[in-house]
Amino acid sequence: MSDIAKNIGKTIRRLRIERQYSQEQLASFAGMSPKYLSEVERGERNISVELLAALATQLQVSLSEMLDDAQPIEKEEVIGQIVRLLQPLPLEVLTFVRRSLSHFKC
């Protein structure tokens, strides 16, 4: 399967787990079999736009957010996005974030 199918599958799986759905629950809500959802999550099957939209609705994200999350992204772009998110925050929050990040040793 293509990288985009694998990335979409990973995004669906991540969102499903974050929202504490089992594959059976999410598949049932979206009108598909758990086996099909499992294959989609592993990137082994392509998914129709209609089913992807049904999953997005159930997972409470927009279809565009789901597809954006599935696109490969460069490190510099991630850093830019983080900076844009941090800029409007007050100094005390930024200080907390800096302290939290300093615990990660690479």
C-alpha positions as CSV (number, residue, x, y, z in Angstrom):
1,M,0.0,0.0,0.0
2,S,1.0,3.6,-0.4
3,D,2.6,5.7,2.3
4,I,-0.6,7.9,2.4
5,A,-2.7,4.8,3.2
6,K,-0.3,3.8,5.9
7,N,-0.3,7.3,7.4
8,I,-4.1,7.6,7.3
9,G,-4.3,4.2,9.0
10,K,-1.9,5.4,11.7
11,T,-3.9,8.6,12.2
12,I,-7.1,6.6,12.6
13,R,-5.6,4.3,15.1
14,R,-4.0,7.1,17.1
15,L,-7.4,9.0,17.2
16,R,-9.3,5.8,18.1
17,I,-7.0,5.0,21.0
18,E,-7.0,8.6,22.2
19,R,-10.8,8.5,22.3
20,Q,-10.7,5.1,24.0
21,Y,-12.7,3.2,21.3
22,S,-12.1,-0.4,20.5
23,Q,-11.8,-1.4,16.9
24,E,-15.2,-3.1,17.2
25,Q,-16.9,0.0,18.7
26,L,-15.5,2.4,16.1
27,A,-16.2,0.0,13.2
28,S,-19.8,-0.4,14.4
29,F,-20.3,3.4,14.7
30,A,-18.9,3.9,11.2
31,G,-20.8,1.1,9.6
32,M,-17.9,-1.2,8.7
33,S,-16.5,-4.5,9.9
34,P,-13.8,-4.6,12.6
35,K,-11.6,-6.6,10.1
36,Y,-11.9,-3.9,7.5
37,L,-11.0,-1.2,10.1
38,S,-8.0,-3.2,11.2
39,E,-6.8,-3.5,7.6
40,V,-7.2,0.2,7.1
41,E,-5.3,1.0,10.3
42,R,-2.4,-1.2,9.2
43,G,-2.4,0.5,5.8
44,E,-3.3,-2.7,4.0
45,R,-6.6,-1.4,2.5
46,N,-7.7,1.8,1.0
47,I,-10.7,3.5,2.5
48,S,-13.5,5.4,0.7
49,V,-14.0,9.0,1.3
50,E,-17.5,8.2,2.7
51,L,-16.1,5.8,5.3
52,L,-13.2,8.2,6.1
53,A,-15.8,11.0,6.7
54,A,-17.8,8.7,8.9
55,L,-14.8,7.9,11.0
56,A,-13.8,11.5,11.2
57,T,-17.3,12.4,12.5
58,Q,-17.2,9.7,15.1
59,L,-13.7,10.6,16.1
60,Q,-14.8,14.3,16.4
61,V,-12.2,15.7,13.9
62,S,-12.7,17.3,10.5
63,L,-11.9,15.3,7.4
64,S,-9.3,17.9,6.6
65,E,-7.6,17.5,10.0
66,M,-7.5,13.8,9.6
67,L,-5.9,14.1,6.2
68,D,-3.5,16.8,7.3
69,D,-2.3,14.5,10.1
70,A,-1.6,11.8,7.6
71,Q,0.7,13.9,5.5
72,P,4.4,13.4,5.9
73,I,5.9,16.5,7.6
74,E,9.5,17.9,7.9
75,K,11.2,18.6,11.2
76,E,11.5,22.3,10.3
77,E,7.7,22.5,9.6
78,V,6.9,21.0,13.0
79,I,9.2,23.5,14.7
80,G,7.5,26.3,12.9
81,Q,4.1,25.1,13.9
82,I,5.2,24.8,17.6
83,V,6.6,28.3,17.5
84,R,3.4,29.7,16.1
85,L,1.4,27.9,18.8
86,L,3.7,29.2,21.6
87,Q,3.9,32.9,20.5
88,P,0.6,34.0,22.0
89,L,1.1,32.2,25.3
90,P,1.9,34.2,28.5
91,L,5.5,34.1,29.8
92,E,4.7,31.9,32.8
93,V,3.3,29.2,30.4
94,L,6.3,29.5,28.1
95,T,8.6,29.1,31.2
96,F,6.7,26.0,32.2
97,V,7.0,24.6,28.7
98,R,10.7,25.3,28.6
99,R,11.3,23.6,31.9
100,S,9.3,20.6,30.8
101,L,11.2,20.3,27.5
102,S,14.6,20.6,29.3
103,H,13.9,17.2,30.9
104,F,14.2,15.5,27.5
105,K,17.8,14.6,26.8
106,C,18.7,13.7,23.3
